[in-house]
């Protein structure tokens, strides 16, 4: 690991849900609290947010996908 570089943050689903909208793309600069993806479960919209500042390395889901608890949604580094 290089000095001054944080490890990549894997953002995972906390529940079974549908991917309603993908807001961020790989390469986007994000800050802590930015919405990456919006999930839908039981008629509720649940934003998936970045927990750190960084660059989106990967968005692992597409709109319309169904995610299970623990599935990878995004990687921010």
mmCIF file of the N, C-alpha and C atoms, coordinates in Angstrom:
data_MODEL
# 
_entry.id   MODEL 
# 
loop_
_atom_site.group_PDB 
_atom_site.id 
_atom_site.type_symbol 
_atom_site.label_atom_id 
_atom_site.label_alt_id 
_atom_site.label_comp_id 
_atom_site.label_asym_id 
_atom_site.label_entity_id 
_atom_site.label_seq_id 
_atom_site.pdbx_PDB_ins_code 
_atom_site.Cartn_x 
_atom_site.Cartn_y 
_atom_site.Cartn_z 
_atom_site.occupancy 
_atom_site.B_iso_or_equiv 
_atom_site.pdbx_formal_charge 
_atom_site.auth_seq_id 
_atom_site.auth_comp_id 
_atom_site.auth_asym_id 
_atom_site.auth_atom_id 
_atom_site.pdbx_PDB_model_num 
ATOM 1   N N  . UNK A 1 1  ? 0.835   -1.180 0.000   1.00 0.00 ? 1  UNK A N  1 
ATOM 2   C CA . UNK A 1 1  ? 0.000   0.000  0.000   1.00 0.00 ? 1  UNK A CA 1 
ATOM 3   C C  . UNK A 1 1  ? 0.878   1.241  0.000   1.00 0.00 ? 1  UNK A C  1 
ATOM 4   N N  . UNK A 1 2  ? 0.575   2.196  -0.845  1.00 0.00 ? 2  UNK A N  1 
ATOM 5   C CA . UNK A 1 2  ? 1.349   3.425  -0.924  1.00 0.00 ? 2  UNK A CA 1 
ATOM 6   C C  . UNK A 1 2  ? 1.015   4.343  0.243   1.00 0.00 ? 2  UNK A C  1 
ATOM 7   N N  . UNK A 1 3  ? 1.999   5.149  0.628   1.00 0.00 ? 3  UNK A N  1 
ATOM 8   C CA . UNK A 1 3  ? 1.771   6.135  1.687   1.00 0.00 ? 3  UNK A CA 1 
ATOM 9   C C  . UNK A 1 3  ? 0.697   7.110  1.240   1.00 0.00 ? 3  UNK A C  1 
ATOM 10  N N  . UNK A 1 4  ? -0.201  7.453  2.147   1.00 0.00 ? 4  UNK A N  1 
ATOM 11  C CA . UNK A 1 4  ? -1.210  8.461  1.841   1.00 0.00 ? 4  UNK A CA 1 
ATOM 12  C C  . UNK A 1 4  ? -2.402  7.950  1.046   1.00 0.00 ? 4  UNK A C  1 
ATOM 13  N N  . UNK A 1 5  ? -2.393  6.703  0.651   1.00 0.00 ? 5  UNK A N  1 
ATOM 14  C CA . UNK A 1 5  ? -3.505  6.156  -0.125  1.00 0.00 ? 5  UNK A CA 1 
ATOM 15  C C  . UNK A 1 5  ? -4.340  5.241  0.755   1.00 0.00 ? 5  UNK A C  1 
ATOM 16  N N  . UNK A 1 6  ? -5.623  5.484  0.780   1.00 0.00 ? 6  UNK A N  1 
ATOM 17  C CA . UNK A 1 6  ? -6.519  4.605  1.534   1.00 0.00 ? 6  UNK A CA 1 
ATOM 18  C C  . UNK A 1 6  ? -6.803  3.363  0.696   1.00 0.00 ? 6  UNK A C  1 
ATOM 19  N N  . UNK A 1 7  ? -7.149  2.299  1.368   1.00 0.00 ? 7  UNK A N  1 
ATOM 20  C CA . UNK A 1 7  ? -7.529  1.091  0.649   1.00 0.00 ? 7  UNK A CA 1 
ATOM 21  C C  . UNK A 1 7  ? -8.884  1.306  -0.010  1.00 0.00 ? 7  UNK A C  1 
ATOM 22  N N  . UNK A 1 8  ? -9.152  0.529  -1.030  1.00 0.00 ? 8  UNK A N  1 
ATOM 23  C CA . UNK A 1 8  ? -10.444 0.623  -1.712  1.00 0.00 ? 8  UNK A CA 1 
ATOM 24  C C  . UNK A 1 8  ? -11.566 0.236  -0.753  1.00 0.00 ? 8  UNK A C  1 
ATOM 25  N N  . UNK A 1 9  ? -12.663 0.947  -0.858  1.00 0.00 ? 9  UNK A N  1 
ATOM 26  C CA . UNK A 1 9  ? -13.842 0.674  -0.032  1.00 0.00 ? 9  UNK A CA 1 
ATOM 27  C C  . UNK A 1 9  ? -14.844 -0.102 -0.886  1.00 0.00 ? 9  UNK A C  1 
ATOM 28  N N  . UNK A 1 10 ? -15.189 -1.295 -0.443  1.00 0.00 ? 10 UNK A N  1 
ATOM 29  C CA . UNK A 1 10 ? -16.226 -2.083 -1.119  1.00 0.00 ? 10 UNK A CA 1 
ATOM 30  C C  . UNK A 1 10 ? -17.564 -1.757 -0.477  1.00 0.00 ? 10 UNK A C  1 
ATOM 31  N N  . UNK A 1 11 ? -18.513 -1.334 -1.281  1.00 0.00 ? 11 UNK A N  1 
ATOM 32  C CA . UNK A 1 11 ? -19.842 -1.007 -0.772  1.00 0.00 ? 11 UNK A CA 1 
ATOM 33  C C  . UNK A 1 11 ? -20.757 -2.161 -1.156  1.00 0.00 ? 11 UNK A C  1 
ATOM 34  N N  . UNK A 1 12 ? -21.385 -2.748 -0.145  1.00 0.00 ? 12 UNK A N  1 
ATOM 35  C CA . UNK A 1 12 ? -22.193 -3.948 -0.362  1.00 0.00 ? 12 UNK A CA 1 
ATOM 36  C C  . UNK A 1 12 ? -23.639 -3.713 0.054   1.00 0.00 ? 12 UNK A C  1 
ATOM 37  N N  . UNK A 1 13 ? -24.530 -4.490 -0.545  1.00 0.00 ? 13 UNK A N  1 
ATOM 38  C CA . UNK A 1 13 ? -25.961 -4.381 -0.236  1.00 0.00 ? 13 UNK A CA 1 
ATOM 39  C C  . UNK A 1 13 ? -26.212 -4.828 1.200   1.00 0.00 ? 13 UNK A C  1 
ATOM 40  N N  . UNK A 1 14 ? -27.074 -4.102 1.882   1.00 0.00 ? 14 UNK A N  1 
ATOM 41  C CA . UNK A 1 14 ? -27.423 -4.456 3.257   1.00 0.00 ? 14 UNK A CA 1 
ATOM 42  C C  . UNK A 1 14 ? -28.730 -5.230 3.325   1.00 0.00 ? 14 UNK A C  1 
ATOM 43  N N  . UNK A 1 15 ? -29.395 -5.396 2.176   1.00 0.00 ? 15 UNK A N  1 
ATOM 44  C CA . UNK A 1 15 ? -30.672 -6.102 2.142   1.00 0.00 ? 15 UNK A CA 1 
ATOM 45  C C  . UNK A 1 15 ? -30.948 -6.554 0.711   1.00 0.00 ? 15 UNK A C  1 
ATOM 46  N N  . UNK A 1 16 ? -31.941 -7.397 0.553   1.00 0.00 ? 16 UNK A N  1 
ATOM 47  C CA . UNK A 1 16 ? -32.408 -7.777 -0.774  1.00 0.00 ? 16 UNK A CA 1 
ATOM 48  C C  . UNK A 1 16 ? -33.201 -6.596 -1.327  1.00 0.00 ? 16 UNK A C  1 
ATOM 49  N N  . UNK A 1 17 ? -32.857 -6.168 -2.543  1.00 0.00 ? 17 UNK A N  1 
ATOM 50  C CA . UNK A 1 17 ? -33.523 -5.002 -3.132  1.00 0.00 ? 17 UNK A CA 1 
ATOM 51  C C  . UNK A 1 17 ? -33.331 -5.002 -4.635  1.00 0.00 ? 17 UNK A C  1 
ATOM 52  N N  . UNK A 1 18 ? -34.138 -4.188 -5.315  1.00 0.00 ? 18 UNK A N  1 
ATOM 53  C CA . UNK A 1 18 ? -33.975 -3.948 -6.748  1.00 0.00 ? 18 UNK A CA 1 
ATOM 54  C C  . UNK A 1 18 ? -33.112 -2.714 -6.940  1.00 0.00 ? 18 UNK A C  1 
ATOM 55  N N  . UNK A 1 19 ? -32.255 -2.737 -7.966  1.00 0.00 ? 19 UNK A N  1 
ATOM 56  C CA . UNK A 1 19 ? -31.481 -1.547 -8.305  1.00 0.00 ? 19 UNK A CA 1 
ATOM 57  C C  . UNK A 1 19 ? -32.395 -0.654 -9.137  1.00 0.00 ? 19 UNK A C  1 
ATOM 58  N N  . UNK A 1 20 ? -32.830 0.458  -8.537  1.00 0.00 ? 20 UNK A N  1 
ATOM 59  C CA . UNK A 1 20 ? -33.775 1.354  -9.197  1.00 0.00 ? 20 UNK A CA 1 
ATOM 60  C C  . UNK A 1 20 ? -33.053 2.329  -10.114 1.00 0.00 ? 20 UNK A C  1 
ATOM 61  N N  . UNK A 1 21 ? -31.952 2.918  -9.638  1.00 0.00 ? 21 UNK A N  1 
ATOM 62  C CA . UNK A 1 21 ? -31.228 3.896  -10.443 1.00 0.00 ? 21 UNK A CA 1 
ATOM 63  C C  . UNK A 1 21 ? -29.750 3.860  -10.088 1.00 0.00 ? 21 UNK A C  1 
ATOM 64  N N  . UNK A 1 22 ? -28.907 3.876  -11.119 1.00 0.00 ? 22 UNK A N  1 
ATOM 65  C CA . UNK A 1 22 ? -27.462 3.992  -10.946 1.00 0.00 ? 22 UNK A CA 1 
ATOM 66  C C  . UNK A 1 22 ? -27.113 5.458  -11.181 1.00 0.00 ? 22 UNK A C  1 
ATOM 67  N N  . UNK A 1 23 ? -26.588 6.116  -10.152 1.00 0.00 ? 23 UNK A N  1 
ATOM 68  C CA . UNK A 1 23 ? -26.315 7.553  -10.205 1.00 0.00 ? 23 UNK A CA 1 
ATOM 69  C C  . UNK A 1 23 ? -24.874 7.843  -10.610 1.00 0.00 ? 23 UNK A C  1 
ATOM 70  N N  . UNK A 1 24 ? -23.928 7.071  -10.102 1.00 0.00 ? 24 UNK A N  1 
ATOM 71  C CA . UNK A 1 24 ? -22.503 7.312  -10.355 1.00 0.00 ? 24 UNK A CA 1 
ATOM 72  C C  . UNK A 1 24 ? -21.978 6.336  -11.403 1.00 0.00 ? 24 UNK A C  1 
ATOM 73  N N  . UNK A 1 25 ? -20.853 6.703  -11.988 1.00 0.00 ? 25 UNK A N  1 
ATOM 74  C CA . UNK A 1 25 ? -20.176 5.859  -12.977 1.00 0.00 ? 25 UNK A CA 1 
ATOM 75  C C  . UNK A 1 25 ? -18.716 5.695  -12.587 1.00 0.00 ? 25 UNK A C  1 
ATOM 76  N N  . UNK A 1 26 ? -18.088 4.645  -13.099 1.00 0.00 ? 26 UNK A N  1 
ATOM 77  C CA . UNK A 1 26 ? -16.656 4.447  -12.872 1.00 0.00 ? 26 UNK A CA 1 
ATOM 78  C C  . UNK A 1 26 ? -15.916 5.686  -13.361 1.00 0.00 ? 26 UNK A C  1 
ATOM 79  N N  . UNK A 1 27 ? -14.983 6.140  -12.536 1.00 0.00 ? 27 UNK A N  1 
ATOM 80  C CA . UNK A 1 27 ? -14.205 7.326  -12.876 1.00 0.00 ? 27 UNK A CA 1 
ATOM 81  C C  . UNK A 1 27 ? -14.715 8.599  -12.230 1.00 0.00 ? 27 UNK A C  1 
ATOM 82  N N  . UNK A 1 28 ? -15.949 8.580  -11.718 1.00 0.00 ? 28 UNK A N  1 
ATOM 83  C CA . UNK A 1 28 ? -16.509 9.761  -11.057 1.00 0.00 ? 28 UNK A CA 1 
ATOM 84  C C  . UNK A 1 28 ? -15.789 10.019 -9.736  1.00 0.00 ? 28 UNK A C  1 
ATOM 85  N N  . UNK A 1 29 ? -15.518 11.300 -9.469  1.00 0.00 ? 29 UNK A N  1 
ATOM 86  C CA . UNK A 1 29 ? -14.998 11.717 -8.160  1.00 0.00 ? 29 UNK A CA 1 
ATOM 87  C C  . UNK A 1 29 ? -16.196 11.862 -7.225  1.00 0.00 ? 29 UNK A C  1 
ATOM 88  N N  . UNK A 1 30 ? -16.116 11.285 -6.036  1.00 0.00 ? 30 UNK A N  1 
ATOM 89  C CA . UNK A 1 30 ? -17.215 11.385 -5.069  1.00 0.00 ? 30 UNK A CA 1 
ATOM 90  C C  . UNK A 1 30 ? -16.660 11.833 -3.723  1.00 0.00 ? 30 UNK A C  1 
ATOM 91  N N  . UNK A 1 31 ? -17.541 12.420 -2.927  1.00 0.00 ? 31 UNK A N  1 
ATOM 92  C CA . UNK A 1 31 ? -17.192 12.780 -1.561  1.00 0.00 ? 31 UNK A CA 1 
ATOM 93  C C  . UNK A 1 31 ? -18.077 11.983 -0.618  1.00 0.00 ? 31 UNK A C  1 
ATOM 94  N N  . UNK A 1 32 ? -17.651 11.904 0.622   1.00 0.00 ? 32 UNK A N  1 
ATOM 95  C CA . UNK A 1 32 ? -18.421 11.170 1.622   1.00 0.00 ? 32 UNK A CA 1 
ATOM 96  C C  . UNK A 1 32 ? -19.865 11.674 1.629   1.00 0.00 ? 32 UNK A C  1 
ATOM 97  N N  . UNK A 1 33 ? -20.811 10.750 1.520   1.00 0.00 ? 33 UNK A N  1 
ATOM 98  C CA . UNK A 1 33 ? -22.228 11.107 1.542   1.00 0.00 ? 33 UNK A CA 1 
ATOM 99  C C  . UNK A 1 33 ? -22.869 11.206 0.171   1.00 0.00 ? 33 UNK A C  1 
ATOM 100 N N  . UNK A 1 34 ? -22.066 11.172 -0.903  1.00 0.00 ? 34 UNK A N  1 
ATOM 101 C CA . UNK A 1 34 ? -22.640 11.207 -2.256  1.00 0.00 ? 34 UNK A CA 1 
ATOM 102 C C  . UNK A 1 34 ? -23.385 9.911  -2.553  1.00 0.00 ? 34 UNK A C  1 
ATOM 103 N N  . UNK A 1 35 ? -24.516 10.018 -3.240  1.00 0.00 ? 35 UNK A N  1 
ATOM 104 C CA . UNK A 1 35 ? -25.294 8.844  -3.626  1.00 0.00 ? 35 UNK A CA 1 
ATOM 105 C C  . UNK A 1 35 ? -24.658 8.186  -4.846  1.00 0.00 ? 35 UNK A C  1 
ATOM 106 N N  . UNK A 1 36 ? -24.472 6.860  -4.767  1.00 0.00 ? 36 UNK A N  1 
ATOM 107 C CA . UNK A 1 36 ? -23.905 6.086  -5.872  1.00 0.00 ? 36 UNK A CA 1 
ATOM 108 C C  . UNK A 1 36 ? -25.000 5.357  -6.643  1.00 0.00 ? 36 UNK A C  1 
ATOM 109 N N  . UNK A 1 37 ? -25.910 4.749  -5.902  1.00 0.00 ? 37 UNK A N  1 
ATOM 110 C CA . UNK A 1 37 ? -26.972 3.912  -6.467  1.00 0.00 ? 37 UNK A CA 1 
ATOM 111 C C  . UNK A 1 37 ? -28.204 4.103  -5.585  1.00 0.00 ? 37 UNK A C  1 
ATOM 112 N N  . UNK A 1 38 ? -29.383 3.982  -6.189  1.00 0.00 ? 38 UNK A N  1 
ATOM 113 C CA . UNK A 1 38 ? -30.613 4.005  -5.402  1.00 0.00 ? 38 UNK A CA 1 
ATOM 114 C C  . UNK A 1 38 ? -31.282 2.638  -5.543  1.00 0.00 ? 38 UNK A C  1 
ATOM 115 N N  . UNK A 1 39 ? -31.506 2.001  -4.398  1.00 0.00 ? 39 UNK A N  1 
ATOM 116 C CA . UNK A 1 39 ? -32.187 0.708  -4.370  1.00 0.00 ? 39 UNK A CA 1 
ATOM 117 C C  . UNK A 1 39 ? -33.658 0.931  -4.062  1.00 0.00 ? 39 UNK A C  1 
ATOM 118 N N  . UNK A 1 40 ? -34.484 -0.047 -4.417  1.00 0.00 ? 40 UNK A N  1 
ATOM 119 C CA . UNK A 1 40 ? -35.920 -0.002 -4.105  1.00 0.00 ? 40 UNK A CA 1 
ATOM 120 C C  . UNK A 1 40 ? -36.273 -1.310 -3.436  1.00 0.00 ? 40 UNK A C  1 
ATOM 121 N N  . UNK A 1 41 ? -36.914 -1.188 -2.279  1.00 0.00 ? 41 UNK A N  1 
ATOM 122 C CA . UNK A 1 41 ? -37.365 -2.372 -1.558  1.00 0.00 ? 41 UNK A CA 1 
ATOM 123 C C  . UNK A 1 41 ? -38.651 -2.013 -0.839  1.00 0.00 ? 41 UNK A C  1 
ATOM 124 N N  . UNK A 1 42 ? -39.673 -2.807 -1.019  1.00 0.00 ? 42 UNK A N  1 
ATOM 125 C CA . UNK A 1 42 ? -40.974 -2.593 -0.375  1.00 0.00 ? 42 UNK A CA 1 
ATOM 126 C C  . UNK A 1 42 ? -41.485 -1.165 -0.607  1.00 0.00 ? 42 UNK A C  1 
ATOM 127 N N  . UNK A 1 43 ? -41.366 -0.692 -1.846  1.00 0.00 ? 43 UNK A N  1 
ATOM 128 C CA . UNK A 1 43 ? -41.852 0.629  -2.278  1.00 0.00 ? 43 UNK A CA 1 
ATOM 129 C C  . UNK A 1 43 ? -41.077 1.791  -1.656  1.00 0.00 ? 43 UNK A C  1 
ATOM 130 N N  . UNK A 1 44 ? -39.936 1.497  -1.024  1.00 0.00 ? 44 UNK A N  1 
ATOM 131 C CA . UNK A 1 44 ? -39.103 2.561  -0.457  1.00 0.00 ? 44 UNK A CA 1 
ATOM 132 C C  . UNK A 1 44 ? -37.832 2.700  -1.286  1.00 0.00 ? 44 UNK A C  1 
ATOM 133 N N  . UNK A 1 45 ? -37.394 3.945  -1.499  1.00 0.00 ? 45 UNK A N  1 
ATOM 134 C CA . UNK A 1 45 ? -36.131 4.200  -2.175  1.00 0.00 ? 45 UNK A CA 1 
ATOM 135 C C  . UNK A 1 45 ? -35.039 4.319  -1.123  1.00 0.00 ? 45 UNK A C  1 
ATOM 136 N N  . UNK A 1 46 ? -33.953 3.562  -1.314  1.00 0.00 ? 46 UNK A N  1 
ATOM 137 C CA . UNK A 1 46 ? -32.868 3.525  -0.350  1.00 0.00 ? 46 UNK A CA 1 
ATOM 138 C C  . UNK A 1 46 ? -31.582 3.953  -1.054  1.00 0.00 ? 46 UNK A C  1 
ATOM 139 N N  . UNK A 1 47 ? -31.060 5.148  -0.721  1.00 0.00 ? 47 UNK A N  1 
ATOM 140 C CA . UNK A 1 47 ? -29.805 5.570  -1.356  1.00 0.00 ? 47 UNK A CA 1 
ATOM 141 C C  . UNK A 1 47 ? -28.618 4.784  -0.795  1.00 0.00 ? 47 UNK A C  1 
ATOM 142 N N  . UNK A 1 48 ? -27.722 4.391  -1.674  1.00 0.00 ? 48 UNK A N  1 
ATOM 143 C CA . UNK A 1 48 ? -26.467 3.766  -1.278  1.00 0.00 ? 48 UNK A CA 1 
ATOM 144 C C  . UNK A 1 48 ? -25.414 4.855  -1.436  1.00 0.00 ? 48 UNK A C  1 
ATOM 145 N N  . UNK A 1 49 ? -24.778 5.235  -0.330  1.00 0.00 ? 49 UNK A N  1 
ATOM 146 C CA . UNK A 1 49 ? -23.878 6.379  -0.360  1.00 0.00 ? 49 UNK A CA 1 
ATOM 147 C C  . UNK A 1 49 ? -22.427 5.971  -0.169  1.00 0.00 ? 49 UNK A C  1 
ATOM 148 N N  . UNK A 1 50 ? -21.544 6.836  -0.649  1.00 0.00 ? 50 UNK A N  1 
ATOM 149 C CA . UNK A 1 50 ? -20.119 6.638  -0.432  1.00 0.00 ? 50 UNK A CA 1 
ATOM 150 C C  . UNK A 1 50 ? -19.793 6.994  1.004   1.00 0.00 ? 50 UNK A C  1 
ATOM 151 N N  . UNK A 1 51 ? -18.987 6.162  1.636   1.00 0.00 ? 51 UNK A N  1 
ATOM 152 C CA . UNK A 1 51 ? -18.606 6.407  3.028   1.00 0.00 ? 51 UNK A CA 1 
ATOM 153 C C  . UNK A 1 51 ? -17.265 7.116  3.119   1.00 0.00 ? 51 UNK A C  1 
ATOM 154 N N  . UNK A 1 52 ? -16.687 7.475  1.951   1.00 0.00 ? 52 UNK A N  1 
ATOM 155 C CA . UNK A 1 52 ? -15.408 8.179  1.949   1.00 0.00 ? 52 UNK A CA 1 
ATOM 156 C C  . UNK A 1 52 ? -15.273 8.982  0.662   1.00 0.00 ? 52 UNK A C  1 
ATOM 157 N N  . UNK A 1 53 ? -14.325 9.916  0.664   1.00 0.00 ? 53 UNK A N  1 
ATOM 158 C CA . UNK A 1 53 ? -13.989 10.649 -0.548  1.00 0.00 ? 53 UNK A CA 1 
ATOM 159 C C  . UNK A 1 53 ? -13.140 9.745  -1.436  1.00 0.00 ? 53 UNK A C  1 
ATOM 160 N N  . UNK A 1 54 ? -13.273 9.898  -2.745  1.00 0.00 ? 54 UNK A N  1 
ATOM 161 C CA . UNK A 1 54 ? -12.429 9.115  -3.641  1.00 0.00 ? 54 UNK A CA 1 
ATOM 162 C C  . UNK A 1 54 ? -12.969 9.087  -5.052  1.00 0.00 ? 54 UNK A C  1 
ATOM 163 N N  . UNK A 1 55 ? -12.504 8.112  -5.803  1.00 0.00 ? 55 UNK A N  1 
ATOM 164 C CA . UNK A 1 55 ? -12.906 7.910  -7.185  1.00 0.00 ? 55 UNK A CA 1 
ATOM 165 C C  . UNK A 1 55 ? -13.635 6.582  -7.289  1.00 0.00 ? 55 UNK A C  1 
ATOM 166 N N  . UNK A 1 56 ? -14.763 6.570  -7.980  1.00 0.00 ? 56 UNK A N  1 
ATOM 167 C CA . UNK A 1 56 ? -15.497 5.320  -8.199  1.00 0.00 ? 56 UNK A CA 1 
ATOM 168 C C  . UNK A 1 56 ? -14.652 4.440  -9.119  1.00 0.00 ? 56 UNK A C  1 
ATOM 169 N N  . UNK A 1 57 ? -14.243 3.298  -8.607  1.00 0.00 ? 57 UNK A N  1 
ATOM 170 C CA . UNK A 1 57 ? -13.450 2.347  -9.393  1.00 0.00 ? 57 UNK A CA 1 
ATOM 171 C C  . UNK A 1 57 ? -14.349 1.407  -10.195 1.00 0.00 ? 57 UNK A C  1 
ATOM 172 N N  . UNK A 1 58 ? -15.498 1.064  -9.600  1.00 0.00 ? 58 UNK A N  1 
ATOM 173 C CA . UNK A 1 58 ? -16.392 0.096  -10.236 1.00 0.00 ? 58 UNK A CA 1 
ATOM 174 C C  . UNK A 1 58 ? -17.805 0.283  -9.708  1.00 0.00 ? 58 UNK A C  1 
ATOM 175 N N  . UNK A 1 59 ? -18.765 0.205  -10.614 1.00 0.00 ? 59 UNK A N  1 
ATOM 176 C CA . UNK A 1 59 ? -20.177 0.052  -10.246 1.00 0.00 ? 59 UNK A CA 1 
ATOM 177 C C  . UNK A 1 59 ? -20.528 -1.369 -10.694 1.00 0.00 ? 59 UNK A C  1 
ATOM 178 N N  . UNK A 1 60 ? -20.859 -2.225 -9.751  1.00 0.00 ? 60 UNK A N  1 
ATOM 179 C CA . UNK A 1 60 ? -21.010 -3.656 -10.032 1.00 0.00 ? 60 UNK A CA 1 
ATOM 180 C C  . UNK A 1 60 ? -22.450 -4.069 -10.323 1.00 0.00 ? 60 UNK A C  1 
ATOM 181 N N  . UNK A 1 61 ? -23.367 -3.102 -10.413 1.00 0.00 ? 61 UNK A N  1 
ATOM 182 C CA . UNK A 1 61 ? -24.773 -3.417 -10.653 1.00 0.00 ? 61 UNK A CA 1 
ATOM 183 C C  . UNK A 1 61 ? -25.301 -2.566 -11.808 1.00 0.00 ? 61 UNK A C  1 
ATOM 184 N N  . UNK A 1 62 ? -26.419 -2.992 -12.356 1.00 0.00 ? 62 UNK A N  1 
ATOM 185 C CA . UNK A 1 62 ? -27.109 -2.252 -13.409 1.00 0.00 ? 62 UNK A CA 1 
ATOM 186 C C  . UNK A 1 62 ? -28.546 -2.009 -12.974 1.00 0.00 ? 62 UNK A C  1 
ATOM 187 N N  . UNK A 1 63 ? -29.159 -0.969 -13.537 1.00 0.00 ? 63 UNK A N  1 
ATOM 188 C CA . UNK A 1 63 ? -30.561 -0.710 -13.231 1.00 0.00 ? 63 UNK A CA 1 
ATOM 189 C C  . UNK A 1 63 ? -31.382 -1.939 -13.581 1.00 0.00 ? 63 UNK A C  1 
ATOM 190 N N  . UNK A 1 64 ? -32.279 -2.324 -12.682 1.00 0.00 ? 64 UNK A N  1 
ATOM 191 C CA . UNK A 1 64 ? -33.118 -3.496 -12.891 1.00 0.00 ? 64 UNK A CA 1 
ATOM 192 C C  . UNK A 1 64 ? -32.582 -4.760 -12.238 1.00 0.00 ? 64 UNK A C  1 
ATOM 193 N N  . UNK A 1 65 ? -31.316 -4.745 -11.827 1.00 0.00 ? 65 UNK A N  1 
ATOM 194 C CA . UNK A 1 65 ? -30.751 -5.918 -11.149 1.00 0.00 ? 65 UNK A CA 1 
ATOM 195 C C  . UNK A 1 65 ? -31.415 -6.111 -9.793  1.00 0.00 ? 65 UNK A C  1 
ATOM 196 N N  . UNK A 1 66 ? -31.379 -7.334 -9.304  1.00 0.00 ? 66 UNK A N  1 
ATOM 197 C CA . UNK A 1 66 ? -31.790 -7.638 -7.937  1.00 0.00 ? 66 UNK A CA 1 
ATOM 198 C C  . UNK A 1 66 ? -30.527 -7.992 -7.165  1.00 0.00 ? 66 UNK A C  1 
ATOM 199 N N  . UNK A 1 67 ? -30.311 -7.310 -6.043  1.00 0.00 ? 67 UNK A N  1 
ATOM 200 C CA . UNK A 1 67 ? -29.145 -7.604 -5.219  1.00 0.00 ? 67 UNK A CA 1 
ATOM 201 C C  . UNK A 1 67 ? -29.584 -8.346 -3.966  1.00 0.00 ? 67 UNK A C  1 
ATOM 202 N N  . UNK A 1 68 ? -28.711 -9.222 -3.519  1.00 0.00 ? 68 UNK A N  1 
ATOM 203 C CA . UNK A 1 68 ? -28.918 -9.962 -2.282  1.00 0.00 ? 68 UNK A CA 1 
ATOM 204 C C  . UNK A 1 68 ? -28.047 -9.325 -1.206  1.00 0.00 ? 68 UNK A C  1 
ATOM 205 N N  . UNK A 1 69 ? -28.388 -9.540 0.049   1.00 0.00 ? 69 UNK A N  1 
ATOM 206 C CA . UNK A 1 69 ? -27.578 -9.018 1.136   1.00 0.00 ? 69 UNK A CA 1 
ATOM 207 C C  . UNK A 1 69 ? -26.131 -9.458 0.964   1.00 0.00 ? 69 UNK A C  1 
ATOM 208 N N  . UNK A 1 70 ? -25.211 -8.513 1.008   1.00 0.00 ? 70 UNK A N  1 
ATOM 209 C CA . UNK A 1 70 ? -23.781 -8.821 0.875   1.00 0.00 ? 70 UNK A CA 1 
ATOM 210 C C  . UNK A 1 70 ? -23.237 -8.693 -0.526  1.00 0.00 ? 70 UNK A C  1 
ATOM 211 N N  . UNK A 1 71 ? -24.111 -8.531 -1.536  1.00 0.00 ? 71 UNK A N  1 
ATOM 212 C CA . UNK A 1 71 ? -23.633 -8.377 -2.920  1.00 0.00 ? 71 UNK A CA 1 
ATOM 213 C C  . UNK A 1 71 ? -22.860 -7.071 -3.076  1.00 0.00 ? 71 UNK A C  1 
ATOM 214 N N  . UNK A 1 72 ? -21.804 -7.111 -3.894  1.00 0.00 ? 72 UNK A N  1 
ATOM 215 C CA . UNK A 1 72 ? -21.017 -5.917 -4.180  1.00 0.00 ? 72 UNK A CA 1 
ATOM 216 C C  . UNK A 1 72 ? -21.827 -4.949 -5.034  1.00 0.00 ? 72 UNK A C  1 
ATOM 217 N N  . UNK A 1 73 ? -21.869 -3.686 -4.604  1.00 0.00 ? 73 UNK A N  1 
ATOM 218 C CA . UNK A 1 73 ? -22.547 -2.652 -5.378  1.00 0.00 ? 73 UNK A CA 1 
ATOM 219 C C  . UNK A 1 73 ? -21.527 -1.751 -6.067  1.00 0.00 ? 73 UNK A C  1 
ATOM 220 N N  . UNK A 1 74 ? -20.522 -1.312 -5.316  1.00 0.00 ? 74 UNK A N  1 
ATOM 221 C CA . UNK A 1 74 ? -19.544 -0.381 -5.879  1.00 0.00 ? 74 UNK A CA 1 
ATOM 222 C C  . UNK A 1 74 ? -18.227 -0.479 -5.122  1.00 0.00 ? 74 UNK A C  1 
ATOM 223 N N  . UNK A 1 75 ? -17.173 0.037  -5.771  1.00 0.00 ? 75 UNK A N  1 
ATOM 224 C CA . UNK A 1 75 ? -15.860 0.148  -5.144  1.00 0.00 ? 75 UNK A CA 1 
ATOM 225 C C  . UNK A 1 75 ? -15.403 1.593  -5.304  1.00 0.00 ? 75 UNK A C  1 
ATOM 226 N N  . UNK A 1 76 ? -15.020 2.212  -4.190  1.00 0.00 ? 76 UNK A N  1 
ATOM 227 C CA . UNK A 1 76 ? -14.515 3.589  -4.180  1.00 0.00 ? 76 UNK A CA 1 
ATOM 228 C C  . UNK A 1 76 ? -13.112 3.549  -3.582  1.00 0.00 ? 76 UNK A C  1 
ATOM 229 N N  . UNK A 1 77 ? -12.166 4.197  -4.257  1.00 0.00 ? 77 UNK A N  1 
ATOM 230 C CA . UNK A 1 77 ? -10.788 4.243  -3.749  1.00 0.00 ? 77 UNK A CA 1 
ATOM 231 C C  . UNK A 1 77 ? -10.257 5.659  -3.817  1.00 0.00 ? 77 UNK A C  1 
# 
